Each structure stands twice: as C-alpha cells, then as structure tokens.
Amino acid sequence: MDERFERFVKGYLNSVEGYDTSGYLRPTLLGFSESFVEAVRSGFVQALADDSFGPVEYERLTDIEVSDRETLRAYLQGVYDYLFGDVPEQPLPPG
C-alpha cells in the first residue's frame, strides 16, 4: 500500500477527522499535488480490490473499529465515490 494513501487515511479518515462530514475533505485532497491525488485514488482502488486491506489494517490507521470487511468496503467505496465521483456528501465512518 502506498504510504501517501496510508497518510491520507490516517490523517483525514481517523476517529476525529473522519466524522467531520462538513464538506472539506474533497477540496482538501484536490489541493494536494496531482501525483498525491493519484496515489490516494490508486490506494482506494487497491484497498477496495485487495482482501489484505481489512478491518484490522483500517483500525491501525484510523483507530476506528469496523465489524467486517463488507462494511469497510462499503464505506471505502462511499468515500471513493465522494472524493472522485459526483456523490455530494461524504459518508460517516461505520460503527
């Protein structure tokens, strides 16, 4: 997993920042360099496809406990759709 993706998840989806769904996350990400944004996008794609990125890894990065892989995957897909798609609101973390 790319360290830039891990740094983004740790810094912005953690147990404090992750619950702030006021709309700052997308503009914050897009304020970074193009290579950083691409690394985060690729990290989400990899995390969604890779069974090795599960609740234990996510909790290590964010201090948010997720009950199962399916719940985590649904949340990460929602965040991805918010950041890189046209979903208007950032989802709340599971749990």
Buried (B, 14 or more C-beta within 10 A) or exposed (E): BBEBBBBBBBEBBBEEBBEEEEEEBBEBBEEBEEEBBEBBBBBBBBBBEEEEBBBEBBBEBBEBEBEEBEBBBBBBBBBBBBBBEEBEEBBEBBE
